[in-house]
Amino acid sequence: MRLWLFVRLPAAAALILTYRENGKQGMITLLKRGIDIKNVKLKGWYFITVLLMPLTSRTPWPGKDT
């Protein structure tokens, strides 16, 4: 559940602020940039991006009982 909050809230804030600045067309441009894989030159970033959050959310904190 918390994972979705980490993704949705910043995305919603970005969309709201973009809408205020550039309107509907700005929101469309922002969403297109988020899925544009042609601009990523180092494809290893996909591995980091997709796996980093699940790995860190499953790692227990020192001193915390899980």
Phi and psi restraints in degrees (range 20) as a CNS / XPLOR table:
assign (resid 1 and name C) (resid 2 and name N)
       (resid 2 and name CA) (resid 2 and name C) 1.0 -65.5 20.0 2
assign (resid 2 and name N) (resid 2 and name CA)
       (resid 2 and name C) (resid 3 and name N) 1.0 -30.7 20.0 2
assign (resid 2 and name C) (resid 3 and name N)
       (resid 3 and name CA) (resid 3 and name C) 1.0 -59.6 20.0 2
assign (resid 3 and name N) (resid 3 and name CA)
       (resid 3 and name C) (resid 4 and name N) 1.0 -40.6 20.0 2
assign (resid 3 and name C) (resid 4 and name N)
       (resid 4 and name CA) (resid 4 and name C) 1.0 -65.7 20.0 2
assign (resid 4 and name N) (resid 4 and name CA)
       (resid 4 and name C) (resid 5 and name N) 1.0 -32.9 20.0 2
assign (resid 4 and name C) (resid 5 and name N)
       (resid 5 and name CA) (resid 5 and name C) 1.0 -66.9 20.0 2
assign (resid 5 and name N) (resid 5 and name CA)
       (resid 5 and name C) (resid 6 and name N) 1.0 -37.0 20.0 2
assign (resid 5 and name C) (resid 6 and name N)
       (resid 6 and name CA) (resid 6 and name C) 1.0 -65.5 20.0 2
assign (resid 6 and name N) (resid 6 and name CA)
       (resid 6 and name C) (resid 7 and name N) 1.0 -26.1 20.0 2
assign (resid 6 and name C) (resid 7 and name N)
       (resid 7 and name CA) (resid 7 and name C) 1.0 -94.1 20.0 2
assign (resid 7 and name N) (resid 7 and name CA)
       (resid 7 and name C) (resid 8 and name N) 1.0 -47.6 20.0 2
assign (resid 7 and name C) (resid 8 and name N)
       (resid 8 and name CA) (resid 8 and name C) 1.0 -72.1 20.0 2
assign (resid 8 and name N) (resid 8 and name CA)
       (resid 8 and name C) (resid 9 and name N) 1.0 -42.2 20.0 2
assign (resid 8 and name C) (resid 9 and name N)
       (resid 9 and name CA) (resid 9 and name C) 1.0 -65.9 20.0 2
assign (resid 9 and name N) (resid 9 and name CA)
       (resid 9 and name C) (resid 10 and name N) 1.0 -47.8 20.0 2
assign (resid 9 and name C) (resid 10 and name N)
       (resid 10 and name CA) (resid 10 and name C) 1.0 -63.9 20.0 2
assign (resid 10 and name N) (resid 10 and name CA)
       (resid 10 and name C) (resid 11 and name N) 1.0 -36.4 20.0 2
assign (resid 10 and name C) (resid 11 and name N)
       (resid 11 and name CA) (resid 11 and name C) 1.0 -66.0 20.0 2
assign (resid 11 and name N) (resid 11 and name CA)
       (resid 11 and name C) (resid 12 and name N) 1.0 -41.2 20.0 2
assign (resid 11 and name C) (resid 12 and name N)
       (resid 12 and name CA) (resid 12 and name C) 1.0 -65.2 20.0 2
assign (resid 12 and name N) (resid 12 and name CA)
       (resid 12 and name C) (resid 13 and name N) 1.0 -41.0 20.0 2
assign (resid 12 and name C) (resid 13 and name N)
       (resid 13 and name CA) (resid 13 and name C) 1.0 -63.6 20.0 2
assign (resid 13 and name N) (resid 13 and name CA)
       (resid 13 and name C) (resid 14 and name N) 1.0 -42.2 20.0 2
assign (resid 13 and name C) (resid 14 and name N)
       (resid 14 and name CA) (resid 14 and name C) 1.0 -63.2 20.0 2
assign (resid 14 and name N) (resid 14 and name CA)
       (resid 14 and name C) (resid 15 and name N) 1.0 -41.6 20.0 2
assign (resid 14 and name C) (resid 15 and name N)
       (resid 15 and name CA) (resid 15 and name C) 1.0 -66.4 20.0 2
assign (resid 15 and name N) (resid 15 and name CA)
       (resid 15 and name C) (resid 16 and name N) 1.0 -40.8 20.0 2
assign (resid 15 and name C) (resid 16 and name N)
       (resid 16 and name CA) (resid 16 and name C) 1.0 -64.2 20.0 2
assign (resid 16 and name N) (resid 16 and name CA)
       (resid 16 and name C) (resid 17 and name N) 1.0 -47.4 20.0 2
assign (resid 16 and name C) (resid 17 and name N)
       (resid 17 and name CA) (resid 17 and name C) 1.0 -65.7 20.0 2
assign (resid 17 and name N) (resid 17 and name CA)
       (resid 17 and name C) (resid 18 and name N) 1.0 -37.9 20.0 2
assign (resid 17 and name C) (resid 18 and name N)
       (resid 18 and name CA) (resid 18 and name C) 1.0 -66.0 20.0 2
assign (resid 18 and name N) (resid 18 and name CA)
       (resid 18 and name C) (resid 19 and name N) 1.0 -39.5 20.0 2
assign (resid 18 and name C) (resid 19 and name N)
       (resid 19 and name CA) (resid 19 and name C) 1.0 -62.7 20.0 2
assign (resid 19 and name N) (resid 19 and name CA)
       (resid 19 and name C) (resid 20 and name N) 1.0 -40.5 20.0 2
assign (resid 19 and name C) (resid 20 and name N)
       (resid 20 and name CA) (resid 20 and name C) 1.0 -65.5 20.0 2
assign (resid 20 and name N) (resid 20 and name CA)
       (resid 20 and name C) (resid 21 and name N) 1.0 -34.8 20.0 2
assign (resid 20 and name C) (resid 21 and name N)
       (resid 21 and name CA) (resid 21 and name C) 1.0 -82.9 20.0 2
assign (resid 21 and name N) (resid 21 and name CA)
       (resid 21 and name C) (resid 22 and name N) 1.0 -45.8 20.0 2
assign (resid 21 and name C) (resid 22 and name N)
       (resid 22 and name CA) (resid 22 and name C) 1.0 -123.7 20.0 2
assign (resid 22 and name N) (resid 22 and name CA)
       (resid 22 and name C) (resid 23 and name N) 1.0 -0.2 20.0 2
assign (resid 22 and name C) (resid 23 and name N)
       (resid 23 and name CA) (resid 23 and name C) 1.0 77.4 20.0 2
assign (resid 23 and name N) (resid 23 and name CA)
       (resid 23 and name C) (resid 24 and name N) 1.0 -163.8 20.0 2
assign (resid 23 and name C) (resid 24 and name N)
       (resid 24 and name CA) (resid 24 and name C) 1.0 -63.3 20.0 2
assign (resid 24 and name N) (resid 24 and name CA)
       (resid 24 and name C) (resid 25 and name N) 1.0 -39.0 20.0 2
assign (resid 24 and name C) (resid 25 and name N)
       (resid 25 and name CA) (resid 25 and name C) 1.0 -64.4 20.0 2
assign (resid 25 and name N) (resid 25 and name CA)
       (resid 25 and name C) (resid 26 and name N) 1.0 -34.9 20.0 2
assign (resid 25 and name C) (resid 26 and name N)
       (resid 26 and name CA) (resid 26 and name C) 1.0 -65.5 20.0 2
assign (resid 26 and name N) (resid 26 and name CA)
       (resid 26 and name C) (resid 27 and name N) 1.0 -38.1 20.0 2
assign (resid 26 and name C) (resid 27 and name N)
       (resid 27 and name CA) (resid 27 and name C) 1.0 -64.7 20.0 2
assign (resid 27 and name N) (resid 27 and name CA)
       (resid 27 and name C) (resid 28 and name N) 1.0 -42.0 20.0 2
assign (resid 27 and name C) (resid 28 and name N)
       (resid 28 and name CA) (resid 28 and name C) 1.0 -63.1 20.0 2
assign (resid 28 and name N) (resid 28 and name CA)
       (resid 28 and name C) (resid 29 and name N) 1.0 -42.7 20.0 2
assign (resid 28 and name C) (resid 29 and name N)
       (resid 29 and name CA) (resid 29 and name C) 1.0 -63.0 20.0 2
assign (resid 29 and name N) (resid 29 and name CA)
       (resid 29 and name C) (resid 30 and name N) 1.0 -42.3 20.0 2
assign (resid 29 and name C) (resid 30 and name N)
       (resid 30 and name CA) (resid 30 and name C) 1.0 -61.7 20.0 2
assign (resid 30 and name N) (resid 30 and name CA)
       (resid 30 and name C) (resid 31 and name N) 1.0 -44.7 20.0 2
assign (resid 30 and name C) (resid 31 and name N)
       (resid 31 and name CA) (resid 31 and name C) 1.0 -65.0 20.0 2
assign (resid 31 and name N) (resid 31 and name CA)
       (resid 31 and name C) (resid 32 and name N) 1.0 -37.9 20.0 2
assign (resid 31 and name C) (resid 32 and name N)
       (resid 32 and name CA) (resid 32 and name C) 1.0 -66.0 20.0 2
assign (resid 32 and name N) (resid 32 and name CA)
       (resid 32 and name C) (resid 33 and name N) 1.0 -37.9 20.0 2
assign (resid 32 and name C) (resid 33 and name N)
       (resid 33 and name CA) (resid 33 and name C) 1.0 -66.2 20.0 2
assign (resid 33 and name N) (resid 33 and name CA)
       (resid 33 and name C) (resid 34 and name N) 1.0 -30.1 20.0 2
assign (resid 33 and name C) (resid 34 and name N)
       (resid 34 and name CA) (resid 34 and name C) 1.0 -69.0 20.0 2
assign (resid 34 and name N) (resid 34 and name CA)
       (resid 34 and name C) (resid 35 and name N) 1.0 -23.5 20.0 2
assign (resid 34 and name C) (resid 35 and name N)
       (resid 35 and name CA) (resid 35 and name C) 1.0 -115.4 20.0 2
assign (resid 35 and name N) (resid 35 and name CA)
       (resid 35 and name C) (resid 36 and name N) 1.0 10.8 20.0 2
assign (resid 35 and name C) (resid 36 and name N)
       (resid 36 and name CA) (resid 36 and name C) 1.0 -82.0 20.0 2
assign (resid 36 and name N) (resid 36 and name CA)
       (resid 36 and name C) (resid 37 and name N) 1.0 100.9 20.0 2
assign (resid 36 and name C) (resid 37 and name N)
       (resid 37 and name CA) (resid 37 and name C) 1.0 -85.1 20.0 2
assign (resid 37 and name N) (resid 37 and name CA)
       (resid 37 and name C) (resid 38 and name N) 1.0 -8.5 20.0 2
assign (resid 37 and name C) (resid 38 and name N)
       (resid 38 and name CA) (resid 38 and name C) 1.0 -73.0 20.0 2
assign (resid 38 and name N) (resid 38 and name CA)
       (resid 38 and name C) (resid 39 and name N) 1.0 -25.0 20.0 2
assign (resid 38 and name C) (resid 39 and name N)
       (resid 39 and name CA) (resid 39 and name C) 1.0 -81.6 20.0 2
assign (resid 39 and name N) (resid 39 and name CA)
       (resid 39 and name C) (resid 40 and name N) 1.0 -13.7 20.0 2
assign (resid 39 and name C) (resid 40 and name N)
       (resid 40 and name CA) (resid 40 and name C) 1.0 -83.4 20.0 2
assign (resid 40 and name N) (resid 40 and name CA)
       (resid 40 and name C) (resid 41 and name N) 1.0 115.2 20.0 2
assign (resid 40 and name C) (resid 41 and name N)
       (resid 41 and name CA) (resid 41 and name C) 1.0 -83.6 20.0 2
assign (resid 41 and name N) (resid 41 and name CA)
       (resid 41 and name C) (resid 42 and name N) 1.0 -37.7 20.0 2
assign (resid 41 and name C) (resid 42 and name N)
       (resid 42 and name CA) (resid 42 and name C) 1.0 -100.6 20.0 2
assign (resid 42 and name N) (resid 42 and name CA)
       (resid 42 and name C) (resid 43 and name N) 1.0 105.1 20.0 2
assign (resid 42 and name C) (resid 43 and name N)
       (resid 43 and name CA) (resid 43 and name C) 1.0 -68.9 20.0 2
assign (resid 43 and name N) (resid 43 and name CA)
       (resid 43 and name C) (resid 44 and name N) 1.0 -14.2 20.0 2
assign (resid 43 and name C) (resid 44 and name N)
       (resid 44 and name CA) (resid 44 and name C) 1.0 -63.6 20.0 2
assign (resid 44 and name N) (resid 44 and name CA)
       (resid 44 and name C) (resid 45 and name N) 1.0 -20.8 20.0 2
assign (resid 44 and name C) (resid 45 and name N)
       (resid 45 and name CA) (resid 45 and name C) 1.0 -64.7 20.0 2
assign (resid 45 and name N) (resid 45 and name CA)
       (resid 45 and name C) (resid 46 and name N) 1.0 -26.2 20.0 2
assign (resid 45 and name C) (resid 46 and name N)
       (resid 46 and name CA) (resid 46 and name C) 1.0 -63.7 20.0 2
assign (resid 46 and name N) (resid 46 and name CA)
       (resid 46 and name C) (resid 47 and name N) 1.0 -43.0 20.0 2
assign (resid 46 and name C) (resid 47 and name N)
       (resid 47 and name CA) (resid 47 and name C) 1.0 -59.7 20.0 2
assign (resid 47 and name N) (resid 47 and name CA)
       (resid 47 and name C) (resid 48 and name N) 1.0 -46.2 20.0 2
assign (resid 47 and name C) (resid 48 and name N)
       (resid 48 and name CA) (resid 48 and name C) 1.0 -65.0 20.0 2
assign (resid 48 and name N) (resid 48 and name CA)
       (resid 48 and name C) (resid 49 and name N) 1.0 -45.2 20.0 2
assign (resid 48 and name C) (resid 49 and name N)
       (resid 49 and name CA) (resid 49 and name C) 1.0 -64.1 20.0 2
assign (resid 49 and name N) (resid 49 and name CA)
       (resid 49 and name C) (resid 50 and name N) 1.0 -42.5 20.0 2
assign (resid 49 and name C) (resid 50 and name N)
       (resid 50 and name CA) (resid 50 and name C) 1.0 -75.4 20.0 2
assign (resid 50 and name N) (resid 50 and name CA)
       (resid 50 and name C) (resid 51 and name N) 1.0 -36.5 20.0 2
assign (resid 50 and name C) (resid 51 and name N)
       (resid 51 and name CA) (resid 51 and name C) 1.0 -99.1 20.0 2
assign (resid 51 and name N) (resid 51 and name CA)
       (resid 51 and name C) (resid 52 and name N) 1.0 -16.3 20.0 2
assign (resid 51 and name C) (resid 52 and name N)
       (resid 52 and name CA) (resid 52 and name C) 1.0 -64.6 20.0 2
assign (resid 52 and name N) (resid 52 and name CA)
       (resid 52 and name C) (resid 53 and name N) 1.0 -47.7 20.0 2
assign (resid 52 and name C) (resid 53 and name N)
       (resid 53 and name CA) (resid 53 and name C) 1.0 -65.2 20.0 2
assign (resid 53 and name N) (resid 53 and name CA)
       (resid 53 and name C) (resid 54 and name N) 1.0 -47.0 20.0 2
assign (resid 53 and name C) (resid 54 and name N)
       (resid 54 and name CA) (resid 54 and name C) 1.0 -61.9 20.0 2
assign (resid 54 and name N) (resid 54 and name CA)
       (resid 54 and name C) (resid 55 and name N) 1.0 -37.1 20.0 2
assign (resid 54 and name C) (resid 55 and name N)
       (resid 55 and name CA) (resid 55 and name C) 1.0 -66.8 20.0 2
assign (resid 55 and name N) (resid 55 and name CA)
       (resid 55 and name C) (resid 56 and name N) 1.0 -42.7 20.0 2
assign (resid 55 and name C) (resid 56 and name N)
       (resid 56 and name CA) (resid 56 and name C) 1.0 -73.5 20.0 2
assign (resid 56 and name N) (resid 56 and name CA)
       (resid 56 and name C) (resid 57 and name N) 1.0 -29.2 20.0 2
assign (resid 56 and name C) (resid 57 and name N)
       (resid 57 and name CA) (resid 57 and name C) 1.0 -76.0 20.0 2
assign (resid 57 and name N) (resid 57 and name CA)
       (resid 57 and name C) (resid 58 and name N) 1.0 -20.1 20.0 2
assign (resid 57 and name C) (resid 58 and name N)
       (resid 58 and name CA) (resid 58 and name C) 1.0 -93.4 20.0 2
assign (resid 58 and name N) (resid 58 and name CA)
       (resid 58 and name C) (resid 59 and name N) 1.0 -11.4 20.0 2
assign (resid 58 and name C) (resid 59 and name N)
       (resid 59 and name CA) (resid 59 and name C) 1.0 -81.3 20.0 2
assign (resid 59 and name N) (resid 59 and name CA)
       (resid 59 and name C) (resid 60 and name N) 1.0 123.6 20.0 2
assign (resid 59 and name C) (resid 60 and name N)
       (resid 60 and name CA) (resid 60 and name C) 1.0 -73.1 20.0 2
assign (resid 60 and name N) (resid 60 and name CA)
       (resid 60 and name C) (resid 61 and name N) 1.0 148.2 20.0 2
assign (resid 60 and name C) (resid 61 and name N)
       (resid 61 and name CA) (resid 61 and name C) 1.0 -78.1 20.0 2
assign (resid 61 and name N) (resid 61 and name CA)
       (resid 61 and name C) (resid 62 and name N) 1.0 145.7 20.0 2
assign (resid 61 and name C) (resid 62 and name N)
       (resid 62 and name CA) (resid 62 and name C) 1.0 -62.0 20.0 2
assign (resid 62 and name N) (resid 62 and name CA)
       (resid 62 and name C) (resid 63 and name N) 1.0 133.0 20.0 2
assign (resid 62 and name C) (resid 63 and name N)
       (resid 63 and name CA) (resid 63 and name C) 1.0 84.3 20.0 2
assign (resid 63 and name N) (resid 63 and name CA)
       (resid 63 and name C) (resid 64 and name N) 1.0 -2.0 20.0 2
assign (resid 63 and name C) (resid 64 and name N)
       (resid 64 and name CA) (resid 64 and name C) 1.0 -102.4 20.0 2
assign (resid 64 and name N) (resid 64 and name CA)
       (resid 64 and name C) (resid 65 and name N) 1.0 129.3 20.0 2
assign (resid 64 and name C) (resid 65 and name N)
       (resid 65 and name CA) (resid 65 and name C) 1.0 -75.7 20.0 2
assign (resid 65 and name N) (resid 65 and name CA)
       (resid 65 and name C) (resid 66 and name N) 1.0 132.6 20.0 2
